[in-house]
Amino acid sequence: MNRPFLKEKTIIKEGNISLILESYEDLFSDFDPRPYSEKALSEDFLAECKRASRDKGQEEIELRFLIPKKKRNLKDEKVIVERLKEHFRKHFIEKNREIKSYQKAGILWISLGIFIIITSVFVSLNFESHFLETILKIFEVPSWFLIWEGLGKIFIHAKEKFPEYDFNKKMHSSEINFYNY
């Protein structure tokens, strides 16, 4: 019985996300000549990570890279792990800011719409002026629009950013390890 083969099979099956690499270059863009510490990540690599992480819950993920033993370099691996963590952290923070920005804008729009409605009710109850009532009726439609769009910003637009936010959050907090194959 071939024990090393069983051990490798176990490594693949146990890992939350296991990816086989021919070299470290598989993680990075082919067009980027910079060192690993600055190099852009490959779109194929990111897409594969997104696909593989979709099925995972919020528990911590381990990202396992399987690479030929002869091509392993511990110094490069340390730099690559730092680069990956930095990339996912940056994008996690970016998506978090976008979500909060949509939520703040939504609250502002809703508040403005409610303010206009309350002001128009107050004015119509306390002042009897045909002119003021006409002006207030003109503002009635925009106030409902502001409320509706504010709710859309909070519950639709912000929610559209959650998959990217969750992915980058999972990957940023993931454990990253390299193994021989």
N, C-alpha and C positions, 0 to 999 in steps of 0.2 A: 504494500500500500504506500502511495506517495504522500508523505506527511506535508512537505512544503506546499504541494498543490492544494491540499485541504486547507491549510492555513491561509493561503491566498484567497481561496473561495470564501472562507469565513470573513476575511477582511472586507471583501466586496459586499457580501450580504449584510454584515453587521452595520456598516456605515450608513448614515442617513442619506448622504449624497456621496456616491463614489464615482469618480471620473478617471478614466485611463488616459494618460498623456504619453505621447511619444517623446516629448521634451517640454521644458518649461515654456518654450515659445508658444505652445498650444493655448496658453492662458491669455496671450497678448495679441494685439493687432499686428498683422504682418507688415504694415506700412509705417510703424513707429520705430525709429532707430534708437530711441533713448534707452538708458539703462532701466533695469527692472523696477527700480525705485520710483520712476517717473512715467513709465510706459503705460499707454492706454490699454484697457482690457479688451479682449476680443468679444465682438458682438455674439459670435457663436457660443463662446463660453458663458456669457451672461444669460443668453437665451436658454441654454441647457440648465443652468442653475435655477432659473425662474421656473422652468418646467418641472424640474425635480423637487423644488421646494414647495410647490403648490399643494401637494398632497400632505405636507408636513403641517402639524399644528403649531402652536406657539412655543412648544418645548424647544430646548436648545438643540441646534442642528450641528452635526459634525460633518465637515466637508473634507472628504478623503481624496487625495490625489495619488493615483498609482502610477509610478514612473519606473522605467528600467533602472535596475540597481547601478549599472555602469554610468548612467547619466546623472545620478544624484549628486547634489552639491549642497551641503548643509548651510553654507554661507548664503548662497542664492535663495535657498528656501526661506531663510529668516527674512530676507529683504522682500521676497514675494508675499509672505504672510502679512508683513507690515503694509505693503502696497495694497493688498486686497482689503485689509481692515480699513485702511484710510479711504479707499474708494467707496466702500459700503457705508462708512460713517458719514462721509461727505454727502452722499445721496440720501441717506436717512434724514439728516438734518435739513437738507434742501426740501424734501417732500413734507417734512413736519412743518416747515415755515410756510409752504404753499397751502397746506390744509388750514393752518391757523389764520393765514391771510384771507382765505375764502370765508372762514367762520367770522372773523372780525368784520369784514365787509358786509356779510349777511346781516349781522346784528345791527350794524350802522344803518343799512337800508331799511330794515324792519322798524328800527327806532324812529327814523325819519318819517316813514309812512304813518306810524301810529301818532307821532307828534302832529302831523298835518291833519289827520282825522280828528284828534282831540281838539286842536285849535279851531277847526271848522265847526265842530259841534258847540264849543264854548262861544264862539262869535255869533253863530246863528241863534243861540238861546239868549244871549245878552244884548244883542244889537239888532234892531229891526231896520235893515237897510236892504233894499232890493239889489243895489250895486254889490254890497258885500256878499250877499247870498249867491249872486251870479258868479262872483270870483271864486267863492268857496266850492261851488259845484264844479268849476273847471279843475280845481285841485283834487277833487274826489277820485277821479280815475287814476291820476299819477300816484296818489297815496296807496291805493290798492296794488298798483303795479310794483311800487317799492317793496311792499310787504311780500308780495308773491315772489319777486326776484330775490329778495333777501332770504326767504325760505329755500329757494332753489340753490343759492350759493352755499347755504349751510348743509342741506340734506342731499343735494345732487352733485354739485361741482366739487365740493370737498371730498365726498365719498368716492368720486372717480379717481382720486389720488391715493386711496387706501391700499390698493394692490401693490403699487410701487413702494409705498411707505412700509407695508408689512414685509415685503421681500427684502428690502435693504435693512430693516430692523433685524430680521432673522439672520441674514448673512453677516451683519456687523457683530452680532453676539455669538456667531458660530465659532466652533473650535475648528481650526484648520490644521490638518496633518498630512504628511507625505509618507507613502509606503512603497516598498519595492514590489515589482512584479516580474 
